């Protein structure tokens, strides 16, 4: 499975962005999906995950209430809607799929930069 994240960019604090993660080379419907982010020099951190069916989601406390993860299995795509962005949300965002206990496939990240 190959994953491609897109939708990043430069925005101002308070703005919104929607990231997409499109899978190819396999179906993602049997996998949980998640977004992580990483700031240079820091560890990659969990942002949000969604179950195979989309019926269950989980968020990092830092993004709860501002970010929404969703998926469209018919399009082999997951999304991360980000609202009320803060400068501390600046990072490279990665999507990943796996059974949930592990994350087996990772895409190249997409850079989100939030200016103050």
C-alpha positions in Angstrom: 0.0 0.0 0.0 1.3 3.4 -1.0 0.0 6.5 0.8 0.1 10.1 -0.4 -0.7 12.9 1.9 -1.6 16.3 0.5 -3.3 19.6 1.4 -0.6 21.2 3.5 0.4 24.8 3.1 1.1 28.1 4.8 -1.8 29.6 6.7 -2.4 32.1 9.5 -3.4 31.3 13.0 -7.1 30.7 13.2 -7.4 29.4 9.7 -8.5 26.0 8.5 -6.9 23.3 6.3 -8.0 19.9 5.1 -5.4 17.2 4.6 -6.1 14.2 2.4 -4.4 10.8 2.4 -5.0 8.7 -0.7 -4.0 5.1 -0.8 -3.0 3.0 -3.9 -1.8 -0.5 -4.4 -4.3 -1.9 -2.0 -7.6 -1.3 -0.2 -7.5 0.5 3.1 -10.9 -0.6 4.2 -9.4 -3.3 6.4 -7.1 -1.0 8.2 -7.4 1.7 10.8 -5.9 5.0 9.7 -4.1 7.6 11.6 -2.4 10.9 11.3 0.9 11.8 13.0 2.9 14.9 12.9 6.6 15.7 13.4 8.5 18.9 14.0 12.2 18.7 13.0 14.3 17.6 15.9 11.3 16.2 17.8 9.6 12.8 17.9 6.7 12.0 15.7 3.5 12.5 17.7 0.1 11.0 17.3 -2.7 13.3 16.1 -5.8 11.2 15.4 -7.0 7.8 14.3 -10.1 6.3 12.8 -11.3 2.8 12.8 -11.8 0.6 9.8 -15.4 1.5 9.4 -15.0 5.0 10.5 -17.3 4.4 13.5 -14.7 5.2 16.1 -12.2 8.0 16.3 -9.5 9.1 18.8 -7.6 12.4 19.1 -4.6 13.7 20.9 -5.6 16.2 23.6 -3.8 19.0 21.8 -6.1 18.8 18.8 -9.4 17.6 20.3 -12.3 19.8 19.4 -10.3 21.4 16.5 -9.4 18.5 14.2 -11.7 16.0 12.7 -10.6 12.7 11.1 -12.7 11.0 8.5 -12.4 8.5 5.8 -14.1 7.4 2.5 -13.3 3.8 1.9 -14.9 3.9 -1.5 -12.3 6.4 -2.5 -9.5 4.8 -0.5 -8.9 8.2 1.2 -8.8 9.6 4.6 -9.0 13.2 5.7 -7.9 15.5 8.5 -10.0 18.6 8.8 -8.1 21.1 10.9 -9.7 24.3 12.3 -8.6 27.1 14.5 -5.0 26.3 13.7 -2.3 27.4 16.0 1.4 28.1 15.4 2.2 25.0 17.5 0.4 22.9 14.9 3.2 23.6 12.5 4.7 20.3 11.5 5.0 17.7 8.8 1.8 15.6 8.8 2.0 11.9 8.0 -0.8 9.5 7.3 -0.5 5.8 8.1 -2.5 2.6 8.0 -2.4 -0.6 10.0 -4.3 -2.8 12.4 -4.1 -0.2 15.1 -1.7 -2.0 17.3 1.0 -1.2 14.7 1.2 1.2 11.8 2.5 -0.7 8.8 2.5 1.8 6.0 3.4 5.4 6.0 3.1 8.1 3.3 5.4 11.0 2.7 4.3 13.9 4.8 2.7 17.2 3.9 4.0 20.3 5.5 1.6 22.5 7.5 2.9 25.9 8.6 0.8 28.2 10.8 2.0 31.7 11.1 1.1 33.9 14.1 
